[in-house]
Amino acid sequence: MISHERIPNNVDLSSNKRLQRALEHWQPRYIEWWHDMGPQGFQHYHQVYLRTAVSVEPDGWCHYDYVRMPEYRWGIFLAPPVRDRKIGFGDFFGEPAWQEVPGEFRNPLKRLIVLQGDTEPASVEQQRQLGHSCPSLYDLRNLFQVNVEEGRHLWAMVYLLHTYFGRDGRDEAEEMLERSSGHDDKPRMLEAFNEPIDNWLDFFMFAMFTDRDGKSQLMSLAESALDPLSRTTRFMLTEEAHHLFVGETGVARILQRTAELMKSPGSGLSGDVRRLGGIDLPLIQRHLNFWFSASVDLHGSEISTNAATYFANGLKGRAREDTFEDHRALHQTYEVSALDDGEWVTRKVPMRNAMNEVLRDWYIGDCEAGITRWNKILERAGLSDRLYVPSRRFNRKIGIYAGLPFDPWGQLLRPEEFERRRHEWLPTDADKAFLKSLTVTPVYEAGQFANWIAPPQRGINRQPVDFEYVRRDE
C-alpha cells in the first residue's frame, strides 16, 4: 500500500490508470453520499478516536487516531493471497482458483457482490440519527467506528465491480449511492436494511443479529472460487468482528444495568425497571425476537435452486467449508420441513438445494452461543429470568414459513390468535416511545453513562473507559 495515494490500497492501483481514474471519479460521489446520509450533526466539527486500516498486516489495520469522519482514509484492502489456492467446493473442486471472472458466471457473481455491497451503505443510513441520543462517548465512538467501516466495506465491493465487471459494474456502483434505506421509490434491496433504527437497543440488536448474518455471508463468499472476492471478504471479516462486539457487549451492558435495577431497593419485579429508568427484560426479548427473525430471513429460502447453482459453480460455499467431508455435496440430502395438504412433513432434499438452510444452521448456533453469554449475566445476578432464541419459523417474511402465524416457540396458531398476542412477542409503538424517552438527553461527558446501560469493563485500544473518545473542535 502506498499511503500517499488518493485512494489507500494494497492492490497496486496506480499501475492500472484506467481503473484508478474510474474509482477516483466515483470517490467524490461517495463523499457526497457520506455528507448527505452519514452520521448527522457530527461530520465536520468532531474528532473521533477511530481505527483506520493502513495495511492488512497485524500492525497496520489497527491504526488508531483522532479523525474527522469525512477525512477518514477509506481504501481498498485484500487479504494476502494463498499460494496455489485451489477451489474448495462444487463442480470445480480442486481446480486452481480464478483470478478473473469466467464469462458464464459473470451475472450471478455480479449479483452476489451487488447484494453484499448494498447492505453496507444501508446500515449507515439506518443509523445516521443515533448520535443525538447516545448513552456515552464510548458508545458514540463505537457507532462511528461501525459506520466508517461499513463505508469501507462498500469500497471493497465497488472495487470488485469496477475491476471485473466493466461498464455494468460501474453502473451498479453508481446505483448503490442512489438507493437509500426506507426510500419509497428506491429502497435498499434487502428488507431488514429498510427498517428504521432510531434507538440504541435496536442498534445493538442489529449489530448482534444482522451484522452476524453479514459475518455468515462473508464467510461463505470467502470460500469463493473467485480469488479477489475471497481475499476481499477475508479482510472484511477482520473488521466485522468489532461490529459484532459492539452489538453483543451493548446488549450485555443493558442487561447488567437492568439486573442491578431489578435488585435495587423499591424494585423486585421486571416491570418496575421502567419506573427506575431502565429497560425491562420483556421489552429486550421483543426486540431480540424482531431482529433475530428479520436476520434469519436474510439467509433466503430453505429450498433454493439459486443456492444450489452458486455452490455447484464455486461462487458461494458453506461457512468453514473445510470442516465438511464432502466438498461436492452431490449425493447428500438435508431434512427440510414442508406443508403437504395442510400438514407439516419432513422431506429430504438434495444438499445443494439446502445450502441456505445449512448456513442458517450455523448462524442460529452462533446466535444461541451469544444469548447463552447474555443469560450468564442474569444468572450471576441471581435472577431466574432468561432470554431465549425464538424459533426459526417465527415472524418470517421469506421462505416456507413466510406469513404463517407461528409463535416464538414454533407452534402454528390461528391468525387471529397471533394478532391478538403480537404485542407480547414483537416491539410495540409504546416500546419505541419509551426507549426514545430514555434518550431525550444524550450523554456527551467523558466517563459518564446513561442510567439504562452499564459502563464497559475496559476501553478501546487500552484507553481508559473515561477517555475522551469523541471531542468537539474548540
Sequence and secondary structure as in RCSB ss.txt:
>XXXX:A:sequence
MISHERIPNNVDLSSNKRLQRALEHWQPRYIEWWHDMGPQGFQHYHQVYLRTAVSVEPDGWCHYDYVRMPEYRWG
IFLAPPVRDRKIGFGDFFGEPAWQEVPGEFRNPLKRLIVLQGDTEPASVEQQRQLGHSCPSLYDLRNLFQVNVEE
GRHLWAMVYLLHTYFGRDGRDEAEEMLERSSGHDDKPRMLEAFNEPIDNWLDFFMFAMFTDRDGKSQLMSLAESA
LDPLSRTTRFMLTEEAHHLFVGETGVARILQRTAELMKSPGSGLSGDVRRLGGIDLPLIQRHLNFWFSASVDLHG
SEISTNAATYFANGLKGRAREDTFEDHRALHQTYEVSALDDGEWVTRKVPMRNAMNEVLRDWYIGDCEAGITRWN
KILERAGLSDRLYVPSRRFNRKIGIYAGLPFDPWGQLLRPEEFERRRHEWLPTDADKAFLKSLTVTPVYEAGQFA
NWIAPPQRGINRQPVDFEYVRRDE
>XXXX:A:secstr
  TTSSS BSS GGG HHHHHHHHHHHHHHHHHHHHHSSTT SSSEEEEEEE S SSTTTS EEEEE GGG    
B      TT B  SSTTTTSB BSS  GGGHHHHHHHHHHHHHHHHHHHHHTTTGGGG S HHHHHHHHHHHHHH
HHHHHHHHHHHHHHSHHHHHHHHHHHTT  TT SSS  SSGGGGS   SHHHHHHIIIIIHHHHHHHHHHHTT S
BHHHHHHHHHHHHHHHHHHHHHHHHHHHHHHHHHHHHTSTT  STTHHHHTT   HHHHHHHHHHHHHHHHHTT 
 SS HHHHHHHHTTSS  TTGGG S SS SS EEEEEEEETTEEEEEEEEGGGGHHHHHHHHHHHHHHHHHHHHH
HHHHHTT         TTTT SSSTTTT  B TTS B  HHHHHHHHHHHS  HHHHHHHHHHTSS   STT   
TTS   SS GGG  TTS  EEE  
